[in-house]
Amino acid sequence: MIVTFKVLSVLLSYPERALVEEARQLADAIARERLVPARMLGHIEPLLGELASGDLYDLQERYVHLFDRTRSLSLHLFEHVHGESRDRGQAMVDLMNLYEEQGLAIEARELPDYLPMFLEFLSMLEFEQAQALLGEPLHIVSALRERLQKRGSSYAGVLMVLEALAAAKPDREALDALLAEPEDDPDDLEALDVIWEDEAVTFGGNAGEGACGPDRLRTRLRAAQRTPSSPSNPDQV
């Protein structure tokens, strides 16, 4: 298991008491694995400090306000690619099948495109495979990071670490298209109604052809499996 991806998955998940109590141990786990360059570790320190010292209910309320009530910050990857179009449903099925091929079983109530779930999946792979697959939705990760930074959110640091771990740069055209989308205010109900009625944003057509479609993820995964793995160098991440 790649502990770093597992820890980053936990940090992006809904804060539970166990997370608050073990925040510092999580940081130590990332440092021991040495996949994250030392210069990047400081980016997650603000969030770790808030989790370790904050009130649990305040942390949970903040999380819901950011990620559940703000569509432009949704941690569901296909929300940013397919919106509420029918393509999203097929993309979900394909992604779930990809998980099952690697032995990751998820509960019926969980959505496979949830970023923490995707990171848990990556934690089960070889590092080079995980790096390659992380590059597929990297434009979404980068857009989320920029939006969180604008809000002064400590969660942006986790996304910065993910950007550093990926084996590619985000697709600039796709990233610009995402950032051109209006950002919603979760407290402005009238504006939210307008945004939810907008057409779905797509990059490349139907499910599986988008910039992070499951067909492309599966292709990259199989290609990586055919490539002999080589020791990773954290300084080159």
C-alpha positions in Angstrom: 0.0 0.0 0.0 1.1 3.5 -0.8 0.6 5.1 2.6 0.9 8.7 1.3 -2.1 8.4 -0.9 -4.1 6.7 1.9 -3.3 9.6 4.2 -4.2 12.3 1.7 -7.4 10.4 1.1 -8.2 10.6 4.9 -7.3 14.3 5.1 -9.8 15.1 2.3 -12.5 13.1 3.9 -15.2 14.3 6.3 -13.6 15.0 9.6 -14.3 12.3 12.2 -13.0 12.1 15.8 -10.3 9.6 14.9 -8.9 12.0 12.2 -8.7 14.8 14.7 -7.0 12.6 17.3 -4.5 11.1 14.9 -3.7 14.1 12.7 -0.1 14.4 13.7 0.6 10.7 13.3 -0.7 11.0 9.7 1.9 13.6 9.0 4.6 11.3 10.4 3.4 8.5 8.1 3.8 10.7 5.0 7.3 11.8 6.1 8.4 8.2 6.6 7.4 7.1 3.2 9.4 9.9 1.6 7.4 10.2 -1.6 6.5 13.8 -1.0 9.5 16.2 -1.4 10.5 17.7 2.0 9.8 21.2 0.6 6.1 20.2 0.1 5.4 18.8 3.5 4.9 22.3 5.0 1.8 22.8 2.8 -0.3 20.4 4.8 0.9 21.7 8.2 -1.9 24.3 8.4 -4.6 21.7 7.9 -3.0 19.3 10.3 -2.8 22.0 13.0 -6.5 22.9 12.5 -7.5 19.3 12.7 -5.4 18.7 15.8 -6.6 21.7 17.7 -10.0 22.6 16.3 -13.5 21.8 17.6 -14.8 18.7 15.8 -18.2 20.1 15.1 -16.7 23.3 13.7 -14.4 21.3 11.5 -17.3 19.2 10.2 -19.5 22.3 9.5 -16.6 23.9 7.6 -16.1 20.8 5.5 -19.8 20.6 4.6 -19.9 24.3 3.7 -16.9 23.9 1.5 -17.3 20.6 -0.3 -20.9 19.6 0.0 -22.7 23.0 -0.4 -20.3 24.6 -2.9 -20.6 22.9 -6.3 -17.5 24.5 -7.7 -15.5 22.8 -4.9 -17.2 19.4 -5.1 -14.8 16.5 -4.5 -16.8 14.4 -6.9 -14.6 14.4 -10.0 -17.2 13.7 -12.6 -19.3 16.6 -11.3 -16.8 18.9 -12.9 -16.7 17.0 -16.2 -20.2 15.6 -16.8 -22.3 17.6 -14.4 -25.7 16.0 -14.1 -25.7 14.6 -17.6 -26.4 10.9 -18.3 -22.8 10.4 -19.3 -21.9 10.7 -15.6 -23.9 7.6 -14.7 -22.0 5.4 -17.2 -18.7 7.0 -16.2 -19.5 6.0 -12.6 -20.2 2.4 -13.6 -17.0 2.2 -15.6 -14.9 3.6 -12.8 -16.4 1.2 -10.3 -15.5 -1.7 -12.6 -12.0 -0.4 -12.7 -11.8 -0.4 -8.9 -13.2 -3.9 -8.8 -10.5 -5.1 -11.2 -8.0 -4.0 -8.7 -9.9 -5.5 -5.7 -11.4 -2.4 -4.3 -15.0 -2.9 -3.2 -17.1 0.1 -2.3 -20.4 0.3 -0.6 -23.5 1.1 -2.7 -24.0 4.5 -1.0 -20.5 5.6 -1.9 -19.8 7.3 -5.3 -16.7 6.1 -7.0 -15.7 9.5 -8.4 -15.3 10.9 -4.8 -11.7 12.2 -4.7 -10.8 10.5 -1.4 -12.1 7.2 -2.8 -10.0 7.7 -6.0 -6.9 8.3 -3.8 -7.7 5.1 -1.8 -7.7 3.3 -5.1 -4.3 4.8 -6.0 -2.9 3.7 -2.7 -3.4 0.0 -3.8 -1.2 0.4 -6.9 2.5 0.6 -7.7 3.7 4.2 -7.3 4.4 4.7 -11.0 0.9 3.5 -11.9 -0.6 5.7 -9.3 1.4 8.7 -10.5 0.2 8.1 -14.1 -3.5 7.8 -13.2 -3.4 10.8 -10.9 -2.4 12.8 -14.0 -5.7 12.1 -15.7 -7.9 14.3 -13.4 -5.1 16.7 -12.5 -6.8 19.6 -14.2 -9.7 19.2 -11.7 -7.3 18.9 -8.8 -5.5 22.1 -9.9 -8.8 24.0 -10.3 -9.9 22.9 -6.8 -6.6 24.0 -5.4 -6.8 27.4 -7.0 -10.4 28.0 -5.8 -9.5 26.8 -2.2 -6.5 29.1 -2.2 -8.7 32.1 -3.1 -10.8 31.3 -0.1 -7.7 31.0 2.1 -8.6 27.3 2.9 -5.9 25.1 4.4 -7.3 22.2 2.3 -5.5 23.8 -0.7 -2.3 22.4 0.7 -3.4 18.8 0.2 -4.2 19.5 -3.4 -0.8 21.1 -3.8 0.9 17.9 -2.6 -1.2 15.9 -5.1 0.0 18.1 -7.9 3.5 17.5 -6.8 3.0 13.7 -6.8 1.5 13.5 -10.3 3.7 12.4 -13.2 2.3 15.1 -15.4 1.2 18.7 -15.6 -2.5 19.5 -15.8 -4.1 20.0 -19.2 -4.0 23.8 -19.5 -7.0 24.1 -21.8 -9.2 21.9 -19.6 -8.0 23.7 -16.5 -8.8 27.1 -18.0 -12.2 25.9 -19.0 -12.9 24.8 -15.4 -11.7 28.1 -13.9 -13.8 30.0 -16.4 -16.9 28.4 -14.8 -18.7 30.7 -12.3 -17.9 30.0 -8.7 -21.0 29.6 -6.5 -21.7 31.1 -3.1 -23.3 28.4 -0.9 -25.2 31.1 0.9 -26.7 32.6 -2.2 -29.6 30.2 -3.0 -30.8 32.1 -6.0 -27.4 32.0 -7.7 -27.1 28.4 -6.9 -30.3 27.6 -8.7 -28.9 29.3 -11.8 -25.6 27.3 -11.7 -27.3 24.0 -11.2 -29.4 24.6 -14.3 -26.4 25.2 -16.5 -25.4 22.6 -19.0 -22.8 20.0 -18.0 -19.2 20.8 -18.8 -17.6 18.2 -21.0 -14.1 17.7 -22.3 -14.1 15.4 -25.3 -17.6 14.1 -25.6 -19.2 11.1 -23.9 -18.2 9.1 -20.8 -14.8 7.5 -21.2 -13.5 10.1 -23.6 -13.2 13.0 -21.1 -10.0 14.2 -19.7 -10.4 11.9 -16.7 -12.7 9.3 -18.2 -12.5 5.7 -16.7 -11.6 4.3 -20.1 -8.5 6.4 -20.3 -7.7 5.5 -16.6 -8.0 1.8 -17.5 -5.8 2.2 -20.5 -3.1 4.1 -18.5 -3.3 1.5 -15.7 -2.8 -1.4 -18.1 0.0 0.4 -19.9 1.8 1.0 -16.6 1.4 -2.7 -15.6 3.2 -3.7 -18.8 6.1 -1.3 -18.0 8.7 -2.7 -15.6 8.6 -0.6 -12.5 11.7 1.3 -11.4 12.6 2.7 -8.0 11.1 6.1 -7.5 13.2 9.2 -6.7 11.4 11.6 -4.3 13.5 14.5 -5.5 12.1 14.1 -9.0 8.5 14.0 -7.9 
